[in-house]
Amino acid sequence: MLSMVTKRQIINKQKPKYRKATKKGKTQILNALEETTGLTRGHLTLVLSGNYVYEKKIIKSGRGRKPVYGMPHKELLVEVWELLNYPSSRRLAASMEDVLDNLERRGHKTFEPKFKKEMVKLSHGTMDRLLKYNRKSLNLFGLSTTKPGSLLKNQIPIRRGTDWDDSRPGFVEIDLVAHCGSTTRGEYVNTLDCADISSGWTECYAIKNKARVHTLNAMKEIKKRLFFPLLGIDSDNGSEFINEHFFYYCKDNNLCFTRSRANHSNDSCYVEQKNWSVVRQNIGYERYEGDEAVDLLNQFYEKLRFVNNFFIPSQKLILKKRNGGKIYKKHDCATTPYRRLMLDPNVDELDKKALESTYLSLDLLQLREDMDKLLAKIKALSLR
């Protein structure tokens, strides 16, 4: 079967003969072309007489505007996404400018102004489309190791809205994350997770076991690392917190010490969220034991605190409304804990200068490389 291009070539060759031919000759040419091409006699007459001209068809590449973002944009997007440990697109969009600035400031990359501007303007919806086939998910769950503490329970009040000023940095929720693997038998490493409610600032510290002295020493170390005064501590009802050590430590340091309601895990929702996004996503659910694992974990957390607090944005719930069977939630714009503290009028100017100085001294790419090396050593010690 002849293609349309071939048919047009045959017809065009017959045009000069057709115009000079007699009526009988024209009839013969039309009969031959009709049989050869399969086109109608009326169409052939129009083309051969010159009343119809074949035009070169312009083939359009597609509908709509040309794509703005190409493969270089996606490659850099994936690199930044992996650098920040796979955050959501809204959080990734909020951190893009800070990350690119850090990579340039430390001499790891150089970006053309136009390209950098396009990367910063990437919307979270476009990021979702570009990262569609790169997303990974973890469906792992750990064991609960919280055992209720009965000593001094009546002296430590349940947290109420009047006890704390959640809009001011310094009021933190704490919890222990167990690295026990699939069994809670024996002695295993735990991580004390501490989350500031106002800014989202998170600190982690590994301890050998759940002994009260280790838990309290970890809290003291975390207090030294904070860039703002510690004002209050809220814990669950575990015996590692509800004891004389913690009670008198808070009393001697004028700290507001409260506890959550029994069997209400959502009372500690801020730190519970960080247990997953900060500890579990990085360390996982394997079992770890001994001093070597504790030392390596604390080296890792020393690097992680800079990446998590200075470069990874978080969102806070600002409105929750029920309409029949549906619950509508509204969150604020994604912002890093560092930016929240810098904008907070309650944070002292000297603390802000220390924060800014630390931020400018950080090398994000080097931090991630050091963390990957430490994580490989940590994983080698896992006992499952």
C-alpha positions in Angstrom: 0.0 0.0 0.0 1.4 3.4 -1.0 2.0 6.1 1.6 0.4 9.5 1.1 3.8 11.0 0.5 4.4 8.6 -2.4 0.9 9.2 -3.8 1.6 13.0 -3.8 4.9 12.5 -5.7 3.1 10.4 -8.4 0.4 13.0 -8.8 2.8 15.9 -9.0 4.8 14.2 -11.8 1.6 13.9 -13.9 0.6 17.6 -13.5 2.5 18.9 -16.6 1.3 16.1 -18.8 -2.3 16.5 -17.6 -2.4 20.3 -18.4 -1.1 19.8 -22.0 -3.2 16.7 -22.7 -6.4 16.5 -24.7 -9.7 15.6 -23.2 -9.1 11.9 -24.0 -5.6 12.1 -22.7 -6.8 13.6 -19.4 -9.3 10.8 -19.0 -6.6 8.2 -19.4 -4.4 9.9 -16.9 -7.2 10.2 -14.3 -8.1 6.5 -14.8 -4.5 5.5 -14.2 -4.0 7.7 -11.1 -7.4 6.6 -9.7 -6.4 3.0 -10.0 -2.8 3.6 -8.7 -3.5 5.9 -5.7 -7.0 4.9 -4.7 -8.0 8.6 -4.5 -11.3 9.9 -5.7 -11.6 11.3 -9.3 -12.8 14.7 -8.0 -9.8 15.1 -5.7 -7.4 14.1 -8.5 -9.0 16.6 -10.9 -8.6 19.5 -8.4 -5.0 18.7 -7.7 -3.9 18.2 -11.3 -5.7 21.3 -12.5 -3.8 23.4 -9.9 -6.9 24.4 -7.9 -5.6 22.4 -4.9 -2.0 22.5 -3.6 -0.5 20.1 -1.2 0.9 22.1 1.8 3.7 20.9 4.0 2.1 19.8 7.3 3.6 21.3 10.4 3.8 18.6 13.1 3.4 20.1 16.6 5.4 18.5 19.4 2.4 18.6 21.7 -0.2 20.8 23.4 0.4 23.6 25.9 3.6 25.4 26.8 7.1 23.9 26.6 8.3 22.1 29.8 10.4 24.4 32.1 12.1 21.6 34.1 14.3 19.0 32.5 16.6 16.2 33.5 19.2 18.5 35.2 16.5 19.9 37.5 15.3 16.4 38.4 18.8 15.1 39.1 19.5 18.0 41.5 16.1 17.6 43.1 16.7 14.0 43.8 20.2 14.8 45.2 18.8 17.4 47.6 15.9 15.1 48.5 18.3 12.3 49.5 20.6 14.7 51.2 17.7 15.7 53.6 16.6 12.1 54.1 13.5 12.1 51.9 11.2 14.8 53.3 7.8 15.6 51.9 7.6 17.9 48.9 6.3 20.9 51.0 9.2 20.6 53.4 11.7 20.0 50.5 10.5 23.2 48.7 10.9 25.2 51.9 14.5 24.0 52.4 15.7 24.2 48.7 17.2 27.7 48.9 19.1 27.1 52.1 20.5 23.8 50.8 21.6 25.3 47.5 23.2 28.3 49.3 25.1 25.9 51.5 26.4 23.8 48.6 27.6 27.0 46.9 29.1 28.6 50.0 31.1 25.4 50.7 32.3 25.2 47.1 30.7 21.8 46.3 28.6 23.1 43.4 28.2 26.2 41.2 24.8 27.1 39.8 23.8 29.5 37.0 21.5 32.2 38.4 18.7 31.2 36.1 19.0 27.5 37.0 19.1 28.2 40.7 16.1 30.5 40.5 14.1 27.8 38.7 15.1 25.3 41.4 14.0 27.6 44.2 10.7 28.3 42.4 9.8 24.6 42.1 6.4 24.0 43.6 5.7 21.1 45.8 3.2 19.7 43.2 5.9 19.7 40.5 8.3 18.1 43.0 5.8 15.3 43.6 5.5 14.6 39.9 9.3 14.6 39.4 9.9 12.4 42.4 7.0 10.0 41.6 9.1 7.0 40.7 11.9 7.8 43.3 9.8 7.7 46.5 10.4 4.9 48.9 8.3 3.9 51.9 9.0 2.0 55.1 6.3 -0.1 56.8 8.2 -1.1 59.9 6.9 -1.0 63.5 8.7 -1.4 66.7 7.9 -2.6 70.2 6.6 -0.5 73.1 8.9 -0.7 76.1 7.2 1.9 78.4 6.6 0.5 81.9 4.6 2.7 84.3 6.4 4.4 87.2 4.4 4.7 90.4 6.9 6.6 92.7 6.1 10.3 93.1 3.3 10.0 90.5 0.9 12.0 92.6 3.5 14.8 93.0 4.1 15.2 89.3 1.0 16.9 87.8 -0.6 15.9 84.5 0.1 18.6 81.9 -2.6 21.1 81.4 -2.8 24.0 79.0 -2.3 26.5 81.9 1.0 24.9 82.9 3.0 25.7 79.8 3.5 28.5 77.3 3.8 26.5 74.1 4.5 29.5 72.0 7.8 30.1 73.8 10.9 28.0 73.2 12.1 26.0 76.2 9.2 23.7 76.9 10.1 20.2 75.7 8.6 16.8 75.4 10.9 13.8 76.1 10.6 10.1 75.3 12.8 7.0 75.1 13.1 5.1 71.8 14.1 1.5 72.3 16.7 -0.2 70.0 15.6 -3.7 71.1 14.9 -5.4 67.8 12.2 -8.0 67.9 12.6 -8.8 71.7 12.7 -6.7 74.9 14.8 -9.3 76.8 18.1 -8.3 78.2 19.9 -5.0 78.1 19.7 -2.9 74.9 20.5 0.7 73.8 17.9 3.4 74.1 17.7 6.9 72.6 16.4 9.9 74.6 14.4 12.0 72.2 13.8 15.6 73.2 11.5 17.9 71.1 10.8 21.6 71.7 7.2 22.3 71.1 7.5 25.9 69.9 10.3 25.6 67.4 10.5 21.9 66.6 14.1 21.8 67.7 15.1 18.2 68.3 18.0 16.6 70.3 18.8 12.9 70.6 21.2 11.2 73.0 21.9 7.4 73.2 22.1 5.6 76.6 23.3 2.1 77.4 20.0 1.1 79.1 16.9 2.6 80.8 18.6 3.1 84.2 17.5 6.3 85.8 21.0 7.7 86.2 21.7 7.2 82.4 18.4 8.9 81.5 19.1 11.9 83.7 22.7 12.3 82.5 21.4 12.3 78.9 18.9 15.0 79.8 21.7 17.1 81.3 23.8 16.7 78.1 20.8 17.7 75.9 20.3 20.8 78.1 23.9 21.9 77.4 23.3 21.7 73.6 20.2 23.8 73.5 20.5 27.4 72.1 17.8 28.6 74.5 17.0 28.1 78.2 15.2 24.9 79.2 12.0 25.9 81.0 9.8 22.8 81.2 9.9 19.0 80.7 6.9 16.8 79.8 7.3 13.0 79.8 5.2 9.9 79.6 4.5 7.8 82.7 7.5 5.5 82.3 9.6 4.7 85.5 12.7 6.1 83.7 11.2 9.6 84.1 8.8 9.3 87.1 11.4 8.9 89.8 13.2 10.9 92.4 16.2 11.6 90.2 14.2 13.5 87.6 11.8 15.0 90.1 14.5 16.7 92.2 16.6 17.7 89.2 13.6 19.6 87.8 12.9 21.1 91.2 16.5 22.2 91.8 16.7 23.8 88.3 13.3 25.5 88.5 11.9 23.4 85.6 8.2 22.8 85.2 7.9 19.0 85.3 4.7 17.5 84.0 3.5 14.1 82.7 1.0 12.9 80.1 -2.2 11.0 81.0 -2.0 7.3 81.3 -3.0 5.4 78.1 -3.1 8.6 76.1 -0.2 8.4 73.7 -1.3 11.4 71.7 -0.5 13.6 74.8 3.1 13.5 73.7 2.4 13.9 70.0 5.3 16.3 69.3 8.0 14.0 70.5 6.2 10.9 69.2 6.4 12.4 65.7 10.1 13.0 66.1 10.6 9.4 67.3 9.7 8.3 63.7 10.9 11.2 61.5 14.3 11.7 63.3 15.2 8.4 65.1 13.5 5.6 63.3 14.0 6.9 59.7 17.7 7.2 60.4 18.5 4.3 62.8 15.8 1.8 62.0 14.4 -1.0 64.2 17.5 -3.2 64.7 18.8 -4.2 68.1 21.9 -2.6 69.6 23.9 -3.4 72.7 27.0 -2.2 74.5 29.2 0.9 74.9 30.5 0.9 71.3 27.0 1.2 69.9 26.2 4.0 72.3 29.4 5.9 71.4 28.8 5.6 67.6 25.1 6.6 68.0 26.0 9.7 69.9 28.6 10.6 67.3 25.9 10.2 64.7 23.4 12.3 66.7 25.9 15.1 67.0 25.9 15.4 63.2 22.2 14.7 62.8 21.2 17.6 65.1 22.8 20.1 62.7 21.2 18.6 59.6 17.8 18.2 61.2 17.5 21.5 63.0 19.2 23.8 60.5 18.2 22.4 57.1 15.1 20.2 57.4 11.8 22.2 57.7 8.8 21.0 59.7 5.2 22.1 59.7 3.0 22.8 62.7 -0.8 22.2 63.0 -2.5 25.6 63.5 -6.1 24.6 63.0 -8.2 21.5 63.4 -11.9 21.5 62.7 -14.5 18.7 62.5 -17.3 18.9 60.0 -19.5 15.9 60.5 -17.4 12.8 59.9 -14.5 14.7 58.3 -11.7 16.5 60.1 -10.0 19.4 58.4 -6.5 20.3 59.3 -4.4 23.4 58.4 -0.7 23.6 58.9 1.6 26.6 58.8 4.3 27.1 56.1 7.2 24.6 56.4 10.2 26.2 58.2 13.3 24.9 59.8 13.7 25.0 63.6 16.6 27.4 63.1 14.5 29.9 61.2 11.7 29.7 63.8 14.1 30.5 66.6 15.7 33.4 64.6 12.2 34.9 64.1 11.1 34.3 67.7 11.1 37.5 69.9 11.5 35.4 73.0 14.9 34.2 72.0 17.8 36.3 73.3 19.9 38.2 70.7 23.1 36.5 71.9 21.5 33.1 71.4 20.5 34.2 67.9 24.1 35.3 67.1 25.3 31.9 68.2 22.7 30.2 66.1 23.6 32.2 63.0 27.4 31.6 63.5 26.8 27.9 63.8 24.6 27.9 60.7 27.2 29.7 58.5 29.9 27.3 59.7 28.1 24.1 58.6 28.9 22.0 55.5 25.8 20.0 54.7 27.4 17.7 52.2 30.3 16.9 54.5 27.9 16.2 57.4 25.9 13.8 55.3 29.1 11.9 54.2 30.2 11.7 57.9 26.8 10.4 58.9 26.8 7.8 56.2 30.1 6.4 57.4 29.0 6.4 61.0 25.7 4.7 60.0 27.6 2.0 58.2 29.6 1.2 61.4 26.4 1.3 63.5 24.6 -1.1 61.1 27.5 -3.5 61.4 26.8 -3.8 65.2 23.1 -4.6 64.8 21.9 -7.8 66.3 18.5 -7.8 64.7 
